[in-house]
């Protein structure tokens, strides 16, 4: 499901117009992004939680040249499904 399909589904399930559903989806994405950029965490009861993890620098190998490289440290977004969502997916 891509973003357009997701907006259409939200519109159909909520009774919102597609324009309003797009605004709601965009607001959700923007709010979660801003919170994660600030180092925060977003937890939605029954759905799951979004957080930022720190990945330290490490050694790796360039698969093309087989030369060792250093992979720099970075931040990564992590999603952990809530118990209700995990049960529904089973």
C-alpha positions in Angstrom: 0.0 0.0 0.0 1.5 3.3 -1.0 0.6 6.8 0.5 -2.2 7.5 -2.0 -3.8 4.1 -1.3 -3.4 4.7 2.4 -5.1 8.1 2.2 -8.0 6.6 0.2 -8.4 3.9 2.9 -8.4 6.4 5.7 -10.9 8.5 3.8 -13.2 5.5 3.3 -13.0 4.2 6.9 -13.3 7.6 8.6 -15.9 9.3 6.4 -13.5 12.2 5.8 -13.0 13.6 2.4 -9.8 12.6 0.6 -8.5 16.2 1.1 -9.1 16.0 4.8 -7.7 12.5 5.0 -4.6 13.7 3.2 -4.2 16.6 5.7 -4.6 14.1 8.6 -2.1 11.7 7.2 0.4 14.5 6.4 -0.1 16.0 9.9 0.6 12.5 11.5 3.7 12.0 9.5 5.0 15.5 10.2 4.3 15.2 14.0 6.0 11.9 14.3 9.0 13.1 12.3 9.4 16.2 14.4 9.2 14.3 17.6 11.8 11.7 16.4 14.1 14.5 15.1 14.1 15.9 18.6 15.1 12.6 20.1 11.7 11.8 21.4 9.5 8.7 21.2 5.9 8.3 19.9 3.9 5.5 21.5 0.4 4.7 20.2 -1.4 2.3 22.6 -2.4 -0.8 20.8 -0.5 0.0 17.6 3.2 0.4 18.5 6.0 2.8 19.2 8.4 4.8 17.1 11.9 5.6 18.6 15.3 6.6 17.5 18.3 4.3 18.1 22.0 5.2 17.8 24.1 2.9 15.6 27.8 3.1 16.4 30.5 3.2 13.8 31.7 -0.2 12.6 33.9 -2.0 10.2 32.4 -3.4 7.0 33.5 -4.7 3.6 32.7 -3.1 0.2 31.0 -6.0 -1.6 32.2 -4.8 -5.0 35.9 -4.3 -4.2 36.2 -6.5 -1.1 38.1 -3.6 0.6 37.5 -3.0 4.3 35.6 0.2 5.0 34.4 2.1 8.0 30.7 2.6 8.3 30.0 5.8 10.1 27.8 6.2 13.2 24.2 7.1 12.4 20.7 7.4 13.9 18.0 4.9 12.8 14.2 4.9 13.3 12.9 1.8 15.1 9.2 0.7 15.2 8.1 -1.9 17.7 4.6 -3.3 17.2 2.2 -3.2 20.1 0.7 -6.4 21.4 -2.7 -5.8 19.9 -1.2 -5.2 16.4 1.1 -8.2 16.8 -1.9 -10.4 17.7 -4.0 -9.2 14.7 -1.1 -9.9 12.3 -0.6 -13.5 13.5 
